[in-house]
């Protein structure tokens, strides 16, 4: 029986695929990690204590690594969602700014027309004095 386990601190592409001999069976690190707790406890029954400690440590690290990967995936998905939401809100903001700019221009044009009409009326009134009509009584 081989009491040595692969170094659990290495990070390579084929991590978890080195065969591990436990009793009459051969496992990979990934298969140890994927086992449920009951299966794992059954596998480590009757093996030397040091090998059991190393396997528990390897499994714990592997489960932690999986949890971290899952957390990162959720974080990346959330960041993607937030990025999409940011783009949507930016588009909405741009549309509101354009609408505001158009409304401001329309208001300015209306004010200019109002002032022009007002000036025309004032000029007409200056050139055509108002005659008051009085009742003869």
HELIX and SHEET records of a PDB file:
HELIX    1   1 UNK A   29  UNK A   34  1                                   6    
HELIX    2   2 UNK A   37  UNK A   44  1                                   8    
HELIX    3   3 UNK A   49  UNK A  127  1                                  79    
SHEET    1   A 2 UNK A  19  UNK A  22  0                                        
SHEET    2   A 2 UNK A  25  UNK A  28 -1                                        
END                                                                             
